[in-house]
Amino acid sequence: MENKRRKATVMKTETDVLARSRHRCALCFGLYRDPAVKQGQIAHVDHNRANAAYENLVFLCLPHHDQYDSSTSQSKNFGP
């Protein structure tokens, strides 16, 4: 029973994040005022997948999510 409650809570939180963002990428909107609906994923701001708190989740388009999660030695990527 514990697993079902946990899963339901996570799904509710993800649904709330998607509803809040209206499938608009936080970086596209914040940097470029681009209100277009995007294909994307929910990213963990602190990069900790175990932290599924509403405040730690944000919707990013696929290119920005890739940039946010990548680490390179030559360039600076997006941070929290």
Secondary structure, DSSP 8 states (H G I E B T S, - for coil): -HHHHHHHHHHHHHHHHHHHHTT--HHHHHHH-------EEEEETTS-TT---GGGEEEEEHHHHHHHH---SSS-----
